[in-house]
Amino acid sequence: MDISVIEQEALHLSVSARAELAHKLLLSLDNMSESEVEEAWLDEAERRAGEIDRGIVQLVSSGEVSRKARYLLK
């Protein structure tokens, strides 16, 4: 099953249908075993590393993140 196809189909749903789907998906995460959670985090880390390698995302320094966080907490 290709996740990009599922994603494209889901993005064409109505707002209420997307919200319902998102809710169900989030609830399904509560039922994951520890090994499933670990695998999901590894998949996410690999996805993010791939985005960095391909130049899809712009990196932000820790200093910039700290400045933004302090500003938002004021």
PyMOL commands that place a pseudoatom at each C-alpha (Angstrom):
pseudoatom trace, name=CA, resn=MET, resi=1, chain=A, elem=C, hetatm=0, pos=[0.000, 0.000, 0.000]
pseudoatom trace, name=CA, resn=ASP, resi=2, chain=A, elem=C, hetatm=0, pos=[1.507, 3.334, -1.052]
pseudoatom trace, name=CA, resn=ILE, resi=3, chain=A, elem=C, hetatm=0, pos=[1.086, 5.959, 1.659]
pseudoatom trace, name=CA, resn=SER, resi=4, chain=A, elem=C, hetatm=0, pos=[1.359, 8.827, -0.821]
pseudoatom trace, name=CA, resn=VAL, resi=5, chain=A, elem=C, hetatm=0, pos=[-1.747, 7.534, -2.629]
pseudoatom trace, name=CA, resn=ILE, resi=6, chain=A, elem=C, hetatm=0, pos=[-3.629, 7.286, 0.658]
pseudoatom trace, name=CA, resn=GLU, resi=7, chain=A, elem=C, hetatm=0, pos=[-2.458, 10.777, 1.610]
pseudoatom trace, name=CA, resn=GLN, resi=8, chain=A, elem=C, hetatm=0, pos=[-3.638, 12.272, -1.678]
pseudoatom trace, name=CA, resn=GLU, resi=9, chain=A, elem=C, hetatm=0, pos=[-7.015, 10.572, -1.353]
pseudoatom trace, name=CA, resn=ALA, resi=10, chain=A, elem=C, hetatm=0, pos=[-7.392, 11.747, 2.241]
pseudoatom trace, name=CA, resn=LEU, resi=11, chain=A, elem=C, hetatm=0, pos=[-6.541, 15.337, 1.311]
pseudoatom trace, name=CA, resn=HIS, resi=12, chain=A, elem=C, hetatm=0, pos=[-9.451, 15.348, -1.124]
pseudoatom trace, name=CA, resn=LEU, resi=13, chain=A, elem=C, hetatm=0, pos=[-11.957, 14.510, 1.620]
pseudoatom trace, name=CA, resn=SER, resi=14, chain=A, elem=C, hetatm=0, pos=[-14.189, 17.191, 3.108]
pseudoatom trace, name=CA, resn=VAL, resi=15, chain=A, elem=C, hetatm=0, pos=[-12.921, 19.025, 6.168]
pseudoatom trace, name=CA, resn=SER, resi=16, chain=A, elem=C, hetatm=0, pos=[-15.219, 17.078, 8.476]
pseudoatom trace, name=CA, resn=ALA, resi=17, chain=A, elem=C, hetatm=0, pos=[-14.220, 13.736, 6.929]
pseudoatom trace, name=CA, resn=ARG, resi=18, chain=A, elem=C, hetatm=0, pos=[-10.514, 14.620, 7.266]
pseudoatom trace, name=CA, resn=ALA, resi=19, chain=A, elem=C, hetatm=0, pos=[-11.054, 15.605, 10.896]
pseudoatom trace, name=CA, resn=GLU, resi=20, chain=A, elem=C, hetatm=0, pos=[-12.841, 12.330, 11.619]
pseudoatom trace, name=CA, resn=LEU, resi=21, chain=A, elem=C, hetatm=0, pos=[-10.084, 10.347, 9.890]
pseudoatom trace, name=CA, resn=ALA, resi=22, chain=A, elem=C, hetatm=0, pos=[-7.378, 12.255, 11.780]
pseudoatom trace, name=CA, resn=HIS, resi=23, chain=A, elem=C, hetatm=0, pos=[-9.167, 11.595, 15.059]
pseudoatom trace, name=CA, resn=LYS, resi=24, chain=A, elem=C, hetatm=0, pos=[-9.418, 7.865, 14.346]
pseudoatom trace, name=CA, resn=LEU, resi=25, chain=A, elem=C, hetatm=0, pos=[-5.775, 7.692, 13.312]
pseudoatom trace, name=CA, resn=LEU, resi=26, chain=A, elem=C, hetatm=0, pos=[-4.665, 9.474, 16.477]
pseudoatom trace, name=CA, resn=LEU, resi=27, chain=A, elem=C, hetatm=0, pos=[-6.764, 7.170, 18.629]
pseudoatom trace, name=CA, resn=SER, resi=28, chain=A, elem=C, hetatm=0, pos=[-5.193, 4.166, 16.915]
pseudoatom trace, name=CA, resn=LEU, resi=29, chain=A, elem=C, hetatm=0, pos=[-1.777, 5.294, 18.148]
pseudoatom trace, name=CA, resn=ASP, resi=30, chain=A, elem=C, hetatm=0, pos=[-2.864, 4.724, 21.741]
pseudoatom trace, name=CA, resn=ASN, resi=31, chain=A, elem=C, hetatm=0, pos=[-3.153, 1.007, 21.008]
pseudoatom trace, name=CA, resn=MET, resi=32, chain=A, elem=C, hetatm=0, pos=[0.382, 0.568, 19.719]
pseudoatom trace, name=CA, resn=SER, resi=33, chain=A, elem=C, hetatm=0, pos=[2.827, -1.756, 21.428]
pseudoatom trace, name=CA, resn=GLU, resi=34, chain=A, elem=C, hetatm=0, pos=[6.183, -0.435, 22.592]
pseudoatom trace, name=CA, resn=SER, resi=35, chain=A, elem=C, hetatm=0, pos=[7.920, -2.010, 19.601]
pseudoatom trace, name=CA, resn=GLU, resi=36, chain=A, elem=C, hetatm=0, pos=[5.369, -0.434, 17.213]
pseudoatom trace, name=CA, resn=VAL, resi=37, chain=A, elem=C, hetatm=0, pos=[5.944, 2.979, 18.781]
pseudoatom trace, name=CA, resn=GLU, resi=38, chain=A, elem=C, hetatm=0, pos=[9.699, 2.491, 18.478]
pseudoatom trace, name=CA, resn=GLU, resi=39, chain=A, elem=C, hetatm=0, pos=[9.327, 1.488, 14.831]
pseudoatom trace, name=CA, resn=ALA, resi=40, chain=A, elem=C, hetatm=0, pos=[7.106, 4.503, 14.138]
pseudoatom trace, name=CA, resn=TRP, resi=41, chain=A, elem=C, hetatm=0, pos=[9.686, 6.853, 15.642]
pseudoatom trace, name=CA, resn=LEU, resi=42, chain=A, elem=C, hetatm=0, pos=[12.448, 5.230, 13.587]
pseudoatom trace, name=CA, resn=ASP, resi=43, chain=A, elem=C, hetatm=0, pos=[10.356, 5.625, 10.422]
pseudoatom trace, name=CA, resn=GLU, resi=44, chain=A, elem=C, hetatm=0, pos=[9.754, 9.283, 11.262]
pseudoatom trace, name=CA, resn=ALA, resi=45, chain=A, elem=C, hetatm=0, pos=[13.451, 9.895, 11.929]
pseudoatom trace, name=CA, resn=GLU, resi=46, chain=A, elem=C, hetatm=0, pos=[14.358, 8.272, 8.606]
pseudoatom trace, name=CA, resn=ARG, resi=47, chain=A, elem=C, hetatm=0, pos=[11.720, 10.339, 6.797]
pseudoatom trace, name=CA, resn=ARG, resi=48, chain=A, elem=C, hetatm=0, pos=[13.034, 13.556, 8.315]
pseudoatom trace, name=CA, resn=ALA, resi=49, chain=A, elem=C, hetatm=0, pos=[16.659, 12.645, 7.583]
pseudoatom trace, name=CA, resn=GLY, resi=50, chain=A, elem=C, hetatm=0, pos=[15.679, 11.982, 3.969]
pseudoatom trace, name=CA, resn=GLU, resi=51, chain=A, elem=C, hetatm=0, pos=[14.015, 15.405, 3.735]
pseudoatom trace, name=CA, resn=ILE, resi=52, chain=A, elem=C, hetatm=0, pos=[17.189, 17.014, 5.057]
pseudoatom trace, name=CA, resn=ASP, resi=53, chain=A, elem=C, hetatm=0, pos=[19.374, 15.035, 2.634]
pseudoatom trace, name=CA, resn=ARG, resi=54, chain=A, elem=C, hetatm=0, pos=[17.182, 16.051, -0.317]
pseudoatom trace, name=CA, resn=GLY, resi=55, chain=A, elem=C, hetatm=0, pos=[17.143, 19.706, 0.750]
pseudoatom trace, name=CA, resn=ILE, resi=56, chain=A, elem=C, hetatm=0, pos=[13.365, 19.711, 1.142]
pseudoatom trace, name=CA, resn=VAL, resi=57, chain=A, elem=C, hetatm=0, pos=[13.453, 21.289, 4.584]
pseudoatom trace, name=CA, resn=GLN, resi=58, chain=A, elem=C, hetatm=0, pos=[15.451, 24.186, 5.955]
pseudoatom trace, name=CA, resn=LEU, resi=59, chain=A, elem=C, hetatm=0, pos=[17.347, 23.503, 9.166]
pseudoatom trace, name=CA, resn=VAL, resi=60, chain=A, elem=C, hetatm=0, pos=[16.961, 25.899, 12.093]
pseudoatom trace, name=CA, resn=SER, resi=61, chain=A, elem=C, hetatm=0, pos=[19.715, 26.348, 14.660]
pseudoatom trace, name=CA, resn=SER, resi=62, chain=A, elem=C, hetatm=0, pos=[19.037, 25.542, 18.297]
pseudoatom trace, name=CA, resn=GLY, resi=63, chain=A, elem=C, hetatm=0, pos=[19.746, 29.188, 19.128]
pseudoatom trace, name=CA, resn=GLU, resi=64, chain=A, elem=C, hetatm=0, pos=[17.013, 30.342, 16.748]
pseudoatom trace, name=CA, resn=VAL, resi=65, chain=A, elem=C, hetatm=0, pos=[14.581, 27.804, 18.214]
pseudoatom trace, name=CA, resn=SER, resi=66, chain=A, elem=C, hetatm=0, pos=[15.405, 29.053, 21.728]
pseudoatom trace, name=CA, resn=ARG, resi=67, chain=A, elem=C, hetatm=0, pos=[14.905, 32.702, 20.705]
pseudoatom trace, name=CA, resn=LYS, resi=68, chain=A, elem=C, hetatm=0, pos=[11.543, 31.907, 19.109]
pseudoatom trace, name=CA, resn=ALA, resi=69, chain=A, elem=C, hetatm=0, pos=[10.426, 29.869, 22.122]
pseudoatom trace, name=CA, resn=ARG, resi=70, chain=A, elem=C, hetatm=0, pos=[11.379, 32.647, 24.549]
pseudoatom trace, name=CA, resn=TYR, resi=71, chain=A, elem=C, hetatm=0, pos=[9.525, 35.173, 22.404]
pseudoatom trace, name=CA, resn=LEU, resi=72, chain=A, elem=C, hetatm=0, pos=[6.388, 33.012, 22.300]
pseudoatom trace, name=CA, resn=LEU, resi=73, chain=A, elem=C, hetatm=0, pos=[6.461, 32.478, 26.069]
pseudoatom trace, name=CA, resn=LYS, resi=74, chain=A, elem=C, hetatm=0, pos=[6.426, 36.218, 26.818]
for i in range(1, 74): cmd.bond("trace and resi %d" % i, "trace and resi %d" % (i + 1))
show_as sticks, trace
zoom trace
